[in-house]
Amino acid sequence: MIIKAPKGTDDITAQNSYIWQFMENKAQNLFENSNYKEIRTPIFESTELFHRGVGNSTDIVNKEMYTFIQKERSLTLRPENTAGVVRAYIENGMHRLPSPLKLWYKGPMFRYERPQGGRKRQFHQIGVELFGIQEAIADAEVIKLAMEYLNELNISGLSLEINNIGCPECRNDFRDKIRKIVQPGLNMFCTDCKIRYTKNPLRMLDCKNETCKELLDTDELKQIINSDYICNECSNHFDNLKNYLNILDIEYIINKKLVRGLDYYTKTVFEITGNNLGAQNAVCGGGRYDGLVEMLGGKYTPAVGWAMGMERLMAIMPTPESNKIKAFVVSNDINKALKLVFKLRSNGVSTDFDLLNKKFVKQLDKASKLKADYAVILGQNEINSGTITVKNLKTSSQQTIVEDKILDIINETTT
C-alpha cells in the first residue's frame, strides 16, 4: 500500500519549486528595499498564545487548530503568525530597538478545515508587521507594500476594501446595539454565530453562512453599521488613512461590514480580494492590532500588519518562467567534462552535463529538453586541438574557440 501525503497537504516538487522561489525572492527584495527585516518563529507555540492572542471567539481557536500534548504541556501548530511574531517581539526585547520596527516572514501555517481551491490544511503565508507607530501613515505604508508585492507578481483584477472598526472603548456601544437587534431571532443563527453573539458580536457580520447573511440583512442593522459609531480619534485616524491612500493613488472601497476574522484587530482593517477565486476570494488581509502586545504581556505598542496566502496567490498569478541552466557540456571524455563543468559553475554559469556519458546525439537532445542556452561541446577534435565548440541552442549558430575564451563568449552573448 502506497503511503500518501495527509489530506489538505501538498508536496512542493522540483517541477514547481521555482514558483515558490520566485515569490519568496520577490518578497525578500521588496521588503528589504523598504527596510523590513525577516523574522523566523517556531512552527509550534504554546496553545495559550493563540487562545489569548487570536481569541476564543474565532473559528481558528474553536475548531481549526492542530493541538497536541507533550509531557503535559499543550502545544499548537501555528494557525497564523502574528501572535508568534508578537511573542518573539516581547521575549527578545525588541521594544528596545529604534521605532518603527519593521518585520516580515514567510512559512507554513496549519488549520484543520475542509480543503478547497486555494485553501489547504498546511498552507503558506507571507506577511509583514510594523511596530511602534500609532499614526495612520503606518497603515498606509503596509497597504502600499501589499499592493506593490501583488504588482511584482503581475496579479491584476484586485480590489482593496477598508474599514475602521473603532477602538475597544467606542466599540462597546456598537456591540450592544448589534446584540439588541439580533437577539429576538438568535435561535435561527448558526452555532458559531450564537457563540459570537456572546463573545464578540462584531464577528457575526463576517459569517459566511447564507442564512445568517439573510438574517443580518435588515434596514435596522444596516443603519447601525453605516452610522458613525466610532469615536473622534478613530474617525480622524480613518480620515488620515484615506488621505494617505489618495496621495499614493491607491483605489479603495469602504466596506462597513468588514471586520476580519481575528479578535485582536482594532481601528483599521482591510482586505485585498481577487476577482477569480470564487467565494474565498481574499488574497490579503490585515489591520491594526494596537492592544495585542500588551495583551500578551508586553508594554503597550501600536502595531499594524497583514498576511497573504501563497497558495491563493499562485492560483491567480501568471506562471513565471522556470529556472533553466545556461550551459550543458557535451562530451564523451568524462574527466575533461567534469573539470569544465565545475570551472563554469565556479564562475557563476549554471551548468549541467550527462553523468551517464551517453552518445553525443542523446546528450544534445537532453540539453535541448533542459532548455539550456548553450551546448558546450568537447568532442575528440576539440580535445586534440585544445578548443571548445559553443552552440547557441536558440539560434543553432555555433563557433569554435579556445577554451580560455568560453566565459567571454557566454557572458558577451548573455548581455
C-alpha positions as CSV (number, residue, x, y, z in Angstrom):
1,M,0.0,0.0,0.0
2,I,1.3,3.4,-1.0
3,I,1.5,6.0,1.8
4,K,0.2,9.3,0.6
5,A,0.6,12.9,1.9
6,P,-2.1,13.8,4.5
7,K,-5.3,15.3,3.2
8,G,-5.0,19.0,2.7
9,T,-1.3,19.0,2.2
10,D,0.8,19.1,-1.0
11,D,4.4,18.3,-1.9
12,I,6.4,21.2,-3.4
13,T,8.1,19.2,-6.1
14,A,11.1,20.0,-8.2
15,Q,8.8,20.8,-11.1
16,N,7.1,23.8,-9.3
17,S,9.5,24.8,-6.5
18,Y,10.8,27.5,-8.8
19,I,7.4,29.3,-8.5
20,W,7.8,29.4,-4.7
21,Q,11.3,30.7,-5.0
22,F,10.1,33.3,-7.4
23,M,7.5,34.5,-4.9
24,E,9.9,34.4,-2.0
25,N,12.7,36.3,-3.8
26,K,10.2,39.0,-4.9
27,A,9.1,39.4,-1.3
28,Q,12.7,39.5,0.1
29,N,13.8,42.1,-2.5
30,L,10.8,44.3,-2.0
31,F,10.7,44.1,1.8
32,E,14.4,44.6,2.3
33,N,14.3,47.6,0.0
34,S,11.7,49.0,2.4
35,N,13.8,48.3,5.5
36,Y,11.8,45.3,6.6
37,K,13.9,42.5,8.3
38,E,13.0,38.9,8.2
39,I,11.9,37.1,11.3
40,R,11.5,33.3,11.7
41,T,9.4,32.0,14.6
42,P,8.8,28.3,15.7
43,I,6.2,26.3,13.7
44,F,4.6,25.3,17.0
45,E,3.9,27.5,20.0
46,S,2.2,27.3,23.4
47,T,-1.5,26.8,22.9
48,E,-2.2,29.6,25.3
49,L,-0.6,32.0,22.9
50,F,-3.3,31.5,20.4
51,H,-6.2,31.4,22.9
52,R,-5.1,34.8,24.3
53,G,-3.8,36.3,21.1
54,V,-6.1,35.2,18.3
55,G,-9.2,35.0,20.5
56,N,-11.6,32.3,21.9
57,S,-14.5,33.5,19.7
58,T,-12.6,32.8,16.4
59,D,-13.2,29.7,14.3
60,I,-9.4,29.2,14.3
61,V,-9.2,28.6,18.1
62,N,-12.6,26.9,18.4
63,K,-12.2,24.3,15.7
64,E,-9.3,24.6,13.4
65,M,-6.1,24.3,15.5
66,Y,-3.8,21.3,15.5
67,T,-3.1,20.9,19.2
68,F,-1.2,18.1,20.9
69,I,0.0,17.4,24.4
70,Q,3.7,16.8,25.0
71,K,4.7,16.0,28.6
72,E,1.6,17.6,30.0
73,R,2.1,20.8,28.0
74,S,-0.3,21.9,25.4
75,L,1.3,22.9,22.1
76,T,-0.2,24.0,18.8
77,L,1.0,24.2,15.2
78,R,0.7,27.8,14.3
79,P,-2.5,28.7,12.6
80,E,-1.3,32.2,11.8
81,N,1.9,34.1,12.6
82,T,1.1,37.5,14.1
83,A,0.7,36.1,17.6
84,G,4.1,34.3,17.3
85,V,5.8,37.4,16.0
86,V,4.4,39.5,18.9
87,R,5.5,36.8,21.3
88,A,9.0,37.0,19.8
89,Y,8.9,40.8,19.9
90,I,8.2,40.7,23.7
91,E,10.5,37.8,24.6
92,N,13.5,39.2,22.7
93,G,13.2,42.7,24.0
94,M,12.6,44.2,20.5
95,H,10.8,47.2,22.1
96,R,14.3,48.5,23.0
97,L,15.2,48.7,19.3
98,P,14.6,52.0,17.4
99,S,11.0,52.6,16.3
100,P,9.5,51.7,14.0
101,L,10.4,48.1,13.9
102,K,9.6,46.5,10.5
103,L,9.5,42.8,10.2
104,W,8.4,40.3,7.5
105,Y,8.0,36.5,7.5
106,K,7.2,33.5,5.3
107,G,6.4,29.9,6.1
108,P,3.8,27.2,6.7
109,M,0.7,27.6,8.8
110,F,-1.8,24.9,9.9
111,R,-5.6,24.9,10.1
112,Y,-7.9,21.9,10.2
113,E,-10.6,22.9,7.7
114,R,-12.2,21.5,4.5
115,P,-9.6,21.6,1.7
116,Q,-10.7,23.6,-1.3
117,G,-9.3,25.8,-4.0
118,G,-6.5,28.0,-2.6
119,R,-7.1,26.6,0.9
120,K,-5.1,23.8,2.5
121,R,-4.6,22.3,5.9
122,Q,-1.0,23.1,5.6
123,F,-0.7,26.4,3.8
124,H,1.9,29.1,3.5
125,Q,1.8,32.8,4.2
126,I,3.9,35.8,3.6
127,G,3.3,38.7,5.9
128,V,4.6,42.0,7.4
129,E,4.3,43.5,10.8
130,L,5.2,47.1,11.8
131,F,5.6,48.0,15.5
132,G,5.7,51.3,17.2
133,I,3.7,53.8,15.1
134,Q,0.3,54.9,16.2
135,E,-0.5,57.2,13.2
136,A,-2.3,56.1,10.1
137,I,0.8,56.6,8.0
138,A,2.0,53.2,9.1
139,D,-1.3,51.6,7.9
140,A,-0.9,53.3,4.5
141,E,2.7,52.1,4.2
142,V,1.9,48.4,4.8
143,I,-1.1,48.6,2.5
144,K,1.1,50.1,-0.2
145,L,3.7,47.4,0.4
146,A,1.0,44.8,-0.1
147,M,-0.1,46.4,-3.4
148,E,3.4,46.6,-4.6
149,Y,4.1,43.0,-3.9
150,L,1.0,41.9,-5.8
151,N,2.1,44.0,-8.6
152,E,5.5,42.4,-8.6
153,L,3.7,39.0,-9.0
154,N,1.8,40.5,-12.0
155,I,-1.5,40.0,-10.4
156,S,-4.4,42.2,-11.7
157,G,-8.1,42.5,-11.1
158,L,-7.7,43.3,-7.4
159,S,-9.9,45.3,-5.1
160,L,-8.9,46.9,-1.8
161,E,-11.6,47.2,0.9
162,I,-11.0,49.2,4.1
163,N,-12.9,49.9,7.3
164,N,-12.4,51.3,10.8
165,I,-13.9,49.1,13.5
166,G,-13.0,51.5,16.3
167,C,-11.1,51.1,19.5
168,P,-12.2,49.0,22.4
169,E,-13.9,52.0,24.1
170,C,-16.0,53.1,21.2
171,R,-16.8,49.6,20.0
172,N,-18.7,48.6,23.2
173,D,-21.8,50.5,22.4
174,F,-21.8,49.2,18.9
175,R,-21.6,45.6,20.1
176,D,-24.5,46.2,22.5
177,K,-26.6,47.6,19.6
178,I,-25.9,44.5,17.5
179,R,-26.8,42.2,20.3
180,K,-30.1,44.1,20.8
181,I,-31.0,43.8,17.1
182,V,-30.2,40.1,16.6
183,Q,-31.4,38.8,20.0
184,P,-35.0,38.2,19.0
185,G,-34.0,35.8,16.2
186,L,-30.8,34.5,17.7
187,N,-32.1,30.9,17.7
188,M,-32.2,31.0,13.8
189,F,-28.5,31.8,13.6
190,C,-25.8,29.2,13.1
191,T,-24.0,27.7,16.1
192,D,-20.9,29.8,15.5
193,C,-22.8,33.0,15.5
194,K,-24.5,32.1,18.7
195,I,-21.1,31.8,20.3
196,R,-20.0,35.1,18.6
197,Y,-23.1,36.8,20.0
198,T,-21.8,36.3,23.5
199,K,-18.0,36.7,22.9
200,N,-17.7,39.2,20.0
201,P,-20.9,40.1,18.1
202,L,-19.0,42.1,15.5
203,R,-17.8,38.8,14.1
204,M,-21.3,37.9,13.3
205,L,-21.0,40.4,10.4
206,D,-18.2,38.2,9.0
207,C,-20.3,35.0,9.0
208,K,-20.3,33.2,5.6
209,N,-23.4,31.2,6.4
210,E,-26.1,32.2,3.9
211,T,-28.9,32.0,6.4
212,C,-27.0,34.3,8.8
213,K,-26.3,36.7,6.0
214,E,-30.1,37.0,5.3
215,L,-30.9,37.4,9.0
216,L,-28.3,40.3,9.2
217,D,-29.7,42.0,6.0
218,T,-32.1,44.3,7.8
219,D,-32.6,48.0,7.5
220,E,-32.2,48.5,11.2
221,L,-28.8,46.7,11.2
222,K,-27.7,48.5,8.1
223,Q,-28.5,51.8,9.7
224,I,-26.4,50.9,12.7
225,I,-23.5,49.6,10.6
226,N,-23.5,52.7,8.4
227,S,-23.7,55.1,11.3
228,D,-20.5,56.8,12.5
229,Y,-20.3,55.0,15.8
230,I,-16.6,55.3,16.2
231,C,-15.1,58.0,18.4
232,N,-13.4,61.2,17.1
233,E,-9.9,59.7,17.5
234,C,-10.7,56.6,15.4
235,S,-12.6,58.8,12.9
236,N,-9.6,61.1,12.5
237,H,-7.4,58.1,12.1
238,F,-9.6,56.7,9.3
239,D,-9.7,60.1,7.6
240,N,-5.9,60.3,7.7
241,L,-5.6,56.8,6.2
242,K,-7.9,57.6,3.3
243,N,-5.9,60.8,2.7
244,Y,-2.7,58.8,2.5
245,L,-4.2,56.2,0.2
246,N,-5.3,59.0,-2.1
247,I,-1.8,60.5,-2.1
248,L,-0.5,57.1,-3.1
249,D,-3.1,56.8,-5.8
250,I,-4.5,53.6,-4.2
251,E,-8.1,53.0,-5.1
252,Y,-10.2,51.6,-2.2
253,I,-13.8,50.7,-1.3
254,I,-15.2,51.4,2.2
255,N,-16.9,48.3,3.5
256,K,-18.7,49.0,6.8
257,K,-19.3,45.2,7.3
258,L,-15.6,44.3,7.0
259,V,-14.4,43.2,10.5
260,R,-11.8,40.4,9.7
261,G,-11.8,37.0,11.4
262,L,-9.5,37.6,14.3
263,D,-10.3,39.2,17.7
264,Y,-7.1,41.3,18.1
265,Y,-7.9,43.9,15.4
266,T,-8.7,47.5,16.3
267,K,-9.3,50.6,14.2
268,T,-8.0,49.8,10.6
269,V,-9.0,46.5,9.0
270,F,-8.5,45.8,5.3
271,E,-8.7,43.1,2.7
272,I,-7.5,42.8,-0.9
273,T,-9.6,40.5,-3.0
274,G,-9.2,38.8,-6.4
275,N,-12.0,38.5,-9.0
276,N,-11.4,34.9,-10.0
277,L,-11.1,32.9,-6.7
278,G,-14.8,32.2,-6.1
279,A,-16.3,32.7,-2.6
280,Q,-13.0,32.5,-0.8
281,N,-11.6,35.5,-2.7
282,A,-9.4,37.3,-0.2
283,V,-5.7,37.2,-1.1
284,C,-4.5,39.6,1.6
285,G,-6.0,40.5,5.0
286,G,-4.7,42.7,7.8
287,G,-5.2,45.7,10.0
288,R,-4.1,47.4,13.2
289,Y,-3.7,45.5,16.5
290,D,-2.6,48.1,19.0
291,G,-3.6,46.1,22.1
292,L,-2.0,42.7,21.2
293,V,1.5,43.3,22.6
294,E,0.1,44.4,26.0
295,M,-2.4,41.5,25.9
296,L,0.4,39.1,25.6
297,G,2.4,40.6,28.5
298,G,4.4,43.4,26.9
299,K,4.2,47.1,27.1
300,Y,1.6,48.9,25.1
301,T,2.8,49.1,21.5
302,P,0.8,50.2,18.5
303,A,1.2,47.8,15.5
304,V,-0.2,47.0,12.1
305,G,0.4,44.3,9.6
306,W,-1.0,41.8,7.0
307,A,-0.6,38.3,5.7
308,M,-1.1,36.7,2.2
309,G,-1.8,33.0,1.5
310,M,0.8,31.9,-1.1
311,E,-1.4,29.1,-2.5
312,R,-4.1,31.6,-3.3
313,L,-1.6,33.9,-4.9
314,M,-0.4,31.1,-7.1
315,A,-4.0,30.4,-8.2
316,I,-4.3,33.9,-9.7
317,M,-0.8,34.9,-10.7
318,P,0.7,34.3,-14.2
319,T,3.1,31.3,-14.0
320,P,6.7,32.7,-14.1
321,E,9.3,31.3,-16.5
322,S,11.0,28.3,-15.0
323,N,14.6,28.4,-13.9
324,K,17.0,26.9,-16.5
325,I,20.6,26.2,-17.0
326,K,22.9,28.4,-19.1
327,A,25.2,25.7,-20.4
328,F,25.2,22.0,-21.0
329,V,28.6,20.3,-21.5
330,V,28.5,17.6,-24.2
331,S,31.5,15.2,-24.2
332,N,32.4,11.6,-24.1
333,D,35.6,12.4,-22.1
334,I,34.0,12.4,-18.6
335,N,37.2,13.7,-16.9
336,K,37.5,16.8,-19.1
337,A,33.8,17.3,-19.0
338,L,33.8,17.2,-15.2
339,K,36.6,19.7,-15.0
340,L,34.9,22.1,-17.4
341,V,31.6,21.9,-15.7
342,F,33.0,23.0,-12.4
343,K,35.1,25.7,-14.0
344,L,31.9,27.2,-15.4
345,R,29.9,26.8,-12.2
346,S,32.7,28.4,-10.1
347,N,32.4,31.4,-12.5
348,G,28.7,31.8,-11.9
349,V,27.5,30.0,-15.0
350,S,24.7,27.5,-14.3
351,T,25.9,24.3,-15.9
352,D,25.0,20.6,-16.1
353,F,26.3,17.6,-18.0
354,D,25.4,13.9,-18.6
355,L,26.5,11.8,-15.7
356,L,25.8,8.6,-17.7
357,N,28.1,9.7,-20.5
358,K,25.6,8.8,-23.3
359,K,26.1,9.3,-27.0
360,F,26.6,12.8,-28.4
361,V,23.1,12.9,-30.0
362,K,21.4,12.0,-26.8
363,Q,23.4,14.5,-24.8
364,L,22.5,17.2,-27.3
365,D,18.9,16.2,-27.1
366,K,19.0,16.4,-23.3
367,A,20.5,19.9,-23.5
368,S,17.5,20.9,-25.6
369,K,15.0,19.3,-23.3
370,L,16.5,21.2,-20.4
371,K,16.2,24.4,-22.4
372,A,19.8,25.3,-21.9
373,D,21.0,28.3,-23.7
374,Y,24.2,26.7,-24.9
375,A,25.7,23.3,-25.7
376,V,29.4,23.4,-24.8
377,I,30.9,20.6,-27.0
378,L,34.1,18.8,-26.1
379,G,34.5,16.2,-28.9
380,Q,37.7,14.4,-29.8
381,N,38.5,17.1,-32.4
382,E,38.2,19.8,-29.8
383,I,40.2,17.9,-27.3
384,N,43.0,17.3,-29.8
385,S,43.1,21.0,-30.8
386,G,42.6,22.5,-27.3
387,T,39.4,24.1,-28.4
388,I,35.7,24.1,-27.5
389,T,32.6,24.4,-29.7
390,V,29.8,26.6,-28.3
391,K,26.4,26.1,-29.9
392,N,23.6,28.6,-29.3
393,L,20.6,26.3,-28.9
394,K,18.2,29.2,-29.6
395,T,19.7,30.2,-32.9
396,S,21.5,27.0,-33.8
397,S,24.6,29.0,-34.6
398,Q,27.9,27.8,-33.3
399,Q,31.6,28.7,-33.1
400,T,34.8,27.0,-32.1
401,I,37.0,28.9,-29.7
402,V,40.0,28.3,-27.4
403,E,38.9,27.1,-24.0
404,D,40.1,30.3,-22.3
405,K,37.6,32.4,-24.2
406,I,34.4,30.4,-23.2
407,L,33.4,32.7,-20.4
408,D,33.8,35.8,-22.6
409,I,31.6,34.2,-25.3
410,I,28.8,33.1,-22.9
411,N,28.8,36.4,-20.9
412,E,29.0,38.5,-24.1
413,T,26.1,36.6,-25.7
414,T,24.1,36.9,-22.4
415,T,24.5,40.7,-22.3
